[in-house]
Each structure stands twice: as structure tokens, then as C-alpha cells.
Amino acid sequence: METLFSLAGKTVLVTGASSGLGAHFAVVLAAAGANLVLAARRTEKLDAVATQARTLGRQVSVVQMDVADHGSIERAFAEMHERVPHIDVVVNNAGMNVVGAVDVLSEPDWDAVVDTNLKGVWMVSKFAVQRWRAAKQAGNIINIASVLGLRVSGHIPAYVASKAAVVQLTKAIALDYARDNIRCNAICPGYFLTEINREYMQSPLGEKMIKRIPYKRIGNLSELDGPLLLLASDASSYMSGSVLAVDGAHLCSTL
């Protein structure tokens, strides 16, 4: 059983790896045996994560990547092609949110959220798939969506729309590249405390929302480790197009 979820010998690219879920995922993957490619807009913010992974005995490369910029992603993959022999798994984790209902949200804010959360997933997946198909290599994409891609919350239309689209994009990629032995699955986290939602979680509205979660609490980051390692490892070799909600039964709660 110890080898079932092992990532020994695999290399994993994690986007948005400088903080929050991405930083946590990177260390979990390294602990399971994976070498890492860590990507973020500001590479200096990746130093602490890279150091932690290296203390586990892993090889770590750091690349500058703005997932909302096609040229930035293309340059990052060209750099990776020179430095990293192969990439086995891509974790599309980078994301952002801007609060504002439809009538007050500005076009730049809408574009920033959708470009990061959705377009970025498409573009990173595009270059990964191109690399895998050219090398006739199997591939594995894990998209970090959200329970808000499956249900809705108020005053964040760009976020919920982008995450719902990521769920469908996951299934589209799974369908289109199954014959290439490239699979794609998604994790839909419920509410976990990160930089992106800290202010909301600690507000009266956030506290009220937490009371509606059947578990009556937000998740601990470690409770995402099992689903992540399942999808990243060969234990899920016959899974593609799957969407795993990790939410304390929040999606099952009454309306």
C-alpha cells in the first residue's frame, strides 16, 4: 500500500505554487517522491517552497509564469524543455477572485479573474498536451476547480463562472486525449483558509456560511492530500474526467 500513491520518479509542474494551496500541494507531492517544477509570476516567492521540497531530497526547478499571459506560458515551457527532461503531471492551481456583482464588476476585473482561472488552465494544458503528444508520452492534468463551480455563491460571478467552466474543460480534455493516454481530472475544494479568502472567512458573513457546512467547520489543508495523491499517482490510472469534491458535505446541504 505504501507504493500505491507513490510519485517516485515522476516530475510535477505546479502553477500558483508560491502560496496557499499551491505551496501546500508542492510539499505534499515532494513528500510522496515527486520532483517539482514550481511556477508563479514572482519566482522569488517560490524560494521557501523550493527549499522545503529540496530538504526532502527532491529536484526542484523554478520558472516564471503568468498564467494569464500566453507568451509567458510559452516561454516557461520552452525553458522547461531545456532544463527538465520530462513532466508527468500538471497541477493547474493558480487562481484569483474579485468580489462584485454583475452590475458593478469592471471589465478589467472580469478579465483578470477569467483569464487567470479559466484561460490559464486552457493555456497551460495546451502546452503540456503538445509536449506529451510530440513525445508520445502519457500525461496527467489535475485542475483545481471549486465547489463554487458546482453551486453558486453571491457577488462573485466571474469566479463561479470560471470555475464552472474549468469543470467542463476538465471533461473536454479527458475526452479529447484519452487515446493519447493523457488524462485530466479536477478537485473541487470547499472552504479552506487561504490568502484568497482569509478576509471573508473571518467576517460575520463567513462565519455564518461556515455554520451551514454540515461538518460545521472549514477544511484543513491536509484533508486535500488524499485526493491530490490519488489523482497524481498511478492509483487513478483508469480515472479521467472525474470531479472530486472535498467540501465536508457542503454540496449535499439543503438550500
N, C-alpha and C positions, 0 to 999 in steps of 0.2 A: 504493500500500500504506500510505502514511502516514495516509491518511484512513479506512482500513478500521476501525480501532479508535478513531477519534476520538470524543470526547464533547463536542465544541464545541457550545454552545447547549443542553446538557442540564443539568438540576439533579438531584443525587443526595442522598437522605437516607441517612445512615449512623448506625445506632444503636451504642451502646457505642464511641463514636469517641474517647474520651479517652485510650486507651492500647492497647497490644498490636496485634492485627490491625486493629482499627477505626481507630486512628490511622494505621497504615501504609496501609490502604486509602484513607483520605481523601486523603492526599498523592498517592498514585498516580492516583486519579481526577481530582484537580485538575490534575496534570501532563498528563493526557490531554485537558484542556479543560473539565472539568465545574465548574459552580458547586455549592456544597455547602450542605446543612443538616446540622449536626452535633448529635447528641443524646446526652445522658448524664444520669445522676442529678445530678451536680455540675457545673454549667456552667463553674465556674472552672477545672476540669481540662481544659477544651477550648481554653483560650486559646492554648496553644503550637501546637496543631494548626491552629487557625483562622489564626494569624499566618503559619504556614508556607504555607498554601494561598493566603492573600492576597498573599504575596510573589510568587506565581506569576501574579498578575493576576486571581484569581478572586473572585467574590462569595461571601461566607460568612455564613450565619445560624446562630446557636446557639440551641438550645431545651433546656429542662429536660424530661427524660423518664425516668420509671422504667418500664421495660418490663414489670414485674411488677404494675403498677397501672393498671387500666383507665381510671380518671379522669385520671391523669397523661398517658396517651397521648391521650385525647380532648382535653384542654386543649392539649397540644402541637400537635395537628393543627389545632385552632381558631386557635392563634397563627400557625401556618404559613400557613393560609388567608388571613390578613390581611397577612402580610409577604412571602410567596413566591408569585409568580403561578402557577407550576405545578411539580410534581415529576414527573420522568420515570422515575426509578429509585429503588428502596428496597433498601438492603443491611441485612438483618436479621443483625447481627453480635453484639449483646450476648449474653453468656453467662457462666455460672459453674459451679463444681463444688464438691462437698463429698465428701470421702473417707469411706467407711464402708459395710460390707456390710449386707445387708438387715436382719439381726437387731440391728444396733447403730445404724443410721441413725435419727435422730429425725424425727418428723413435720414440725416446722418446717424442718429441713434438706432433707427431701424436697420439701416445698412450695416452698422458696426456689429449688431447682435447676429443678424442673419449671415453675414459674411464669415464671422468667426465660428458660429455654432453649426452652420449647415454647409456653406460653400467651402469652408476649411476642411470639413470631413470629406467632401467630394474630391477636393484637390489633392489632399494627402493620399487618399485611397487611389486616386488616378495614377499618381507616380509610383506608388507601391505595386499596383497591379501591372503596370507597364514593365517594371523591373522583373517581377516574378514571371510574367509570361515570356519575356525575352530570354530569360534563363531557363525556361521550362521548369520552374521551381514552384513547389507548393507555397501557399501563403495563408495568413490568418489575420483578419482585421477584427478588432474589438472597438465598437463605438460606444462612447459614454453618452447616453441619452438622458432621460429623466422620467420620473413618474408624471411630470407635467407634459410629457409628450403623449401620455395615455389618458390623462384627465386634465382639468384646467384649473387655473387659479387666477384671481383678479389682477388687473393692472400690469400684466407682463405679456402682452400679446406677441411681441416679437420673439420672446424666449419660448413660449409654449408652442408657437407655430414652427419655430426652427427645430425644436426637439421632436415634435410630431413628425416632421419631415425626415429627421435622422432615423427614426424608427422605420419608415418606409424605404429610405435609401438603403438601410441595412439589408432589408429583404430583397431589394432590387439587385444589390451587389451579390448576395448569396445565390440568387437565381442565375444571373448572367455568367458567373465564373465557376459554377460548380464543376463543369467539365475540365476546368484547368486546375482542379484541386485547390482552389482558393476559396476559403470560407469566410463568412462575415456574420458576426453576432453582436448583440447590443446588451449593455447593462443599463437598467433604468433605476438609478438610486432614488430613494425617497429623500427625506430631510436628514442631512448630515451637516455638522457645523464646519464651515469653511470660510475663507475670506470673502467669498462672493455673497454669503447670506448672513454673516455674523450680526450685522445691524438689525436685520429683520427678525432673526431668531430671538434676539434679546429685547425685542419690542413687545408691547402688550398684544399686538396682533399676532406676532409669532408665538407667544406663549399660549394664546387662545387656540391657534392652529395645532400646537403640539398636543393639547388636550383631546383633540379629535382623532389623533393617531391611536389605533387600537392598543398598541404597546404602551401608550402614554409617555413616550419619550422619543427623542431623535436617535438616529443610529450612531453607533461607534464605528469609526473608520475601519477597524479590524473586522467588522461584520461584512465588509465588501471583499475581504481577502479570498474567501472560498469561491464565490462566483468568478472573480478575476482569474484565479489559478485554474479553475475548471476550464474556462474558455481559452486561456493562453496555452494550456498543455494539450497533449495528445489524448487526454482523458475525454475530450469533447470532439474527437475526430469525426463523428457522424452528426455533429450539430452544425447547422448553418441556417441563418435566417431566424435564429431564436432570439427572443427578447426576454431577459431575466429581470424582473422587478425585485428590488431589495429595499423594502419600504415598511417593514413592521405591520403588514396587512393594511396599509393605508388605502390602497386601491380597492380593498374589499369593504371599506367603511360605508355606512349609509349616507345618502345625500342629504 
